[in-house]
Every structure is written in structure tokens, then in C-alpha cells.
């Protein structure tokens, strides 16, 4: 199983309040660490997540961000032509460039994008390679 996790999932790994479906996100991380699944993230994830933690004024930013950085998720750097395609996807579906980037990466690598963002899911579910976190079934 190959997964691309968007920011909504990565943030669930470190949020301290009762996040809906947080346990599923933690199960994904464990499956990755146990080499049961593969995960790939766009290389900008460190900036998007860092920004989200800072702007949400997370108390223990250093501890949480450092934890995520130690996971060592494999990353992908988009080429210029791929960035153009991401922009076209974002415009066509009226979604953010960031969201389209995660989805494009999943499609490019024949992976499944996992998201907790139901609004995004509803806009793009027809193009495939996407699953809501709450509907994800991990291998045993």
C-alpha cells in the first residue's frame, strides 16, 4: 500500500486535543514505521506543517515539529512541468495549489491520497487516487 498524506493527516499526528480519527492517523504512522506501508510526501510538507503549527500558536511547537521531522518521511520534488500540471489541476477543481500538489503526487506515483478534508474530497473524488481518513483500511 502506497500512501500520500496531506497536511490534515500529518497534523493529526501531533495535535493534542481530541482530533477526530486521530487514532487512524497514528495507526498509519505505526504501519509506516513497521514497513507495512509506503508513504511519500511532497518536499514542501515541512514548510506547510511548520506554518500551520506556528499560526495555530501551538504551545509546544518545538517538541511537536521536531517529532515530525524525526520521522524522515520520503519526499518528492516536483519538476517544472509537473508544477504546471498541478496549477492546471488546482484551477480546474478550484482548490489550493497545495492540496492539488498532494493529489497530483498520489496520481503520479499510483498511490492513494489520504485526507481528512471532506470539502476537498467532495470536489475531487471523481479523479480517483483519494480516500478519506475515516474510510481507510490498513493492511494487517
N, C-alpha and C positions, 0 to 999 in steps of 0.2 A: 504494500500500500504506500503510495507516494502522495504526500500532502503539502499544500502551501497554506500557511496560516496567515490570516490577515491581522491587522492591529487589534481588532476586537478580541481575538483569541489570545494573542500574546499578553495583552493587558490583564486578562483573567488569571494568568499565571501568578501575578503579583498583587492583585487587588486584595485589600484586607477586609472590606465589607462583604456582606453576603451577596456575592455575584451569582446571578442565575447561571446554571450549568457550569459553574467553576470546576466542579469535580471532573467533568468530562474533559475540560482543558488540561487539568492536571494528569488525567489518565493518558492523554495524547503525549504529554511530555515524558511520562514514565515509559510508554511504549517506544518512544524515540530513543530514550537512554538505554533501553533494553534491546535495541536494534531490531525491534519488531516492525517498525515503520520507518520510512524516509521522510524527512522534512526539508523543504527548500524555501528560502525567503529571499525577496529582493534585497539588494545590498543596502538600500536606504532605510531598512526597518529600524536600525539603531537610532537614526535621527527622528523618525516619526514617533517611536515609543518614548525616547528621551524627551521630546517636546510634549507629548501627552502627559507624562508624569510630572514635568515641571509646571505646565499650565494648569494642571489639576491640583497643584500645590500639595503633592503627596509628601507627608511628613518625613518618612524615611527613604527619600529619593535615592540616596547613595547606596543603601543596602539593597533596595529592590532592583535598581538599574544594574548594579554590579552583579547581582544574581543572574539576571537575564544575559548579561554579557559573558558570563562564565559557561553558559550552556553550549556555546560555539555551534550555533545553527549554521549549516552550509548556506552560502549566499550566491546569488546570481547577479551579474552586472549586465544591464541591457545595452545592446548595441544601438547605434543611432537609428537605423531603420526600424528596429523594434520599438523604440521610443515614439516614432511617428505613428506606428500602428496602435500603440497604447492610446495616444491622443485621439486617434480616429474612433477607437472603441469608446473612450470616455465621452466624446461628443455625440456619438450615435445613441448611447443609452442615457445620456445626461447624468453622468456620475463623475466623481472626482478622479483626477489623474492617478492619485494614489490607489484608490480602490480598483481602477481598471488595470493598474500595474500588477497587483496581486493576481487578478483573474487572468490576465494575459500570460503571466508566468505559469499558472496552472495549465492553461491550454497548450502552451509551448512545450511543456515537459510531460504532457499526458498525465498530469496529476489532478488531484481534486482540491479546489479551494475550499477551506473551511472558514465559515464566518458566523458570527452571532448577530450580524446586522441584517435584520429581516427586511428592512426597506430596500437595501441594496439587492438582497436575494430576489425579491419580487420583481425588481426591474430587469434582472439579467438571467434569471433561471433558464430561459429558453435557449441560451447559447451553450449550456452544459458546463461540465467540469466544476460544479459547485455544489456544496451541501451545507445545510445549516448545522451548527454545532449540536443542537439538541437531537438531530436525526442521524448523527454519525455513529456507526458501529465499528469498533476497533477489532482487529484480529486478536484471538486468544493467545 
